[in-house]
Amino acid sequence: MENDILILGQTLAFRDDPFATDIDAAVRIQSRGGLVLRDGKIAATGTGQDLRAAYPDARVIDYGDALISAGFIDAHVHYPQTGIIASWGKQLIDWLNTYTFPEETRFADPAVAAEVARTYFDLALANGTTSMCSFCTIHPGSVDAFFAEAARRNMRVAGGKTCMDRNAPAGLRDTAQSAHDDSQTLIGRWHGKGRLSYAITPRFAPTSSPEQLEAMGALWQQNSDCLMQTHLSEQLPEISWVHELFPEARDYLDVYEKFGLLGQGALFGHAIHLTDREKARLVESNAALIHCPTSNTFIGSGLFDMAGLKAAGHRIGLATDTGGGSSFSMLHTMAAAYEIGQLRGTALHPAQLWWLATVGSARAMRVEGRIGNLAVGMEADLVVLDLASTPAIAQRHARAETFWEALFPTIMLGDDRAISSVWINGAPVPDSGARNA
């Protein structure tokens, strides 16, 4: 067709989960592959030669040896914490009180929310992240700013108003009723509009009263096509605090379950220190766990058991946890996940790391049929990477004997310099560059 676009380069797509299947069977790599884009979606995949012949009228964009992949998906973000990323020296509760709560108080001003949203999306796209699920603040205007900026860029995102009615500063507390009502209004305003989805967002059990958690559970039951995101078992002192606040609960997860906040579409950030009962219930309920490795090391939380949890059948995504995490880059996040795997005695394969940052996060966010892979009918959110982007990476890349040896240095050493181009819904992001053939 006249408006078809054919993009060429190395392509990486997944046929299956590389944690569950032999790597060669799970992954499809074409050294000279291509995609045909039409009306924002992938219309065809194949070899570059075959696609040139089948689509002679398509406009061709040739990325040479660069790698074309589905865009990265960041499944747990706090966009309001953009300005406090890499703040020194605190663990979770101190981090919240010292850095997070004072910063989030500023979002009572819609102008602040709009400015930070613009900055956050600029940084995410510069790092090849094309989709994310974000906590906002208690202020409805922070949600409006996040979704308005995403809509302006035509991005597929999820997010929601963070709800807290205790154990937070006065300027950051709502009530059980206002949290429910504000969230319901925001769902009506944004959910399902274009590429936007709402996530019902109690911050975590210690900052919500039983009445608020009950209200959030009722809201999710009324809006079951929304996601529900919160935090679970990030640090041991946090777990002890939950036991003090909810002494009747069997464990941390039981608090959420009691109030109807466990089920398909739930995203639990961190999930490091889980009991056997919690692990079993999370699998049974088909909820998702979100691994935040740079945050877990930066704040000193612990080592996520990727190998054990995947072997048990858990649905797992990957995330930067901006700004408790120490990078906006999903490449850096993959590298941290690899290092945590090593500390737990399991070397994650590059294919598994890439899967977590694309298909895995898409599955966690319940959008695997729309984004996260290169397949016909998928929305064309893409990242194009230079696999020799710096001298250090280039010298290692030059000695690679396999595709995975060529890719792994970019995972471990890469940053925004590796991002050659980003596409959102079939259109290149301005200034991301391409070589026309």
Buried (B, 14 or more C-beta within 10 A) or exposed (E): EEEBBBBBBBBBBBEBBBBEBEBEEBBBBBEEBBBBBBEBBBBBBBBBEEBBEEBEEBBBBBBEEBBBBBBBBBBBBBBBBBBBBEBEEBBBBEBBBBBBBBBBBBBBEBEBBBBBBBBBBBBBBBBBBBBBBBBBBBBBBBBBBBBBBBBEBBBBBBBBBBBBBEBBEEBBBBBBEBBBBBBBEBBEBBBEEBBBBBBBBBBBBBBBBBBBBBBBBBBBEEBEEBBBBBBBBBBBEBBEBBEEBBEEBBBBBBBBBBBBBBBEBBBBBBBBBBBEEBBEBBBEBBBBBBBBBBBBBBBEBBBBBBBEBBEEEBBBBBBBBBBBBBBBBBBBBBBBBBBBBEEBEBEBBBBBBBBBBBBBBBBBBBBBEBBBBBBEEBBBBBBBBBBBBBEEBEEBBEEBEEBBEBBBBBBBBBBBEBBBBBBBBBBBBEEBEBEEE
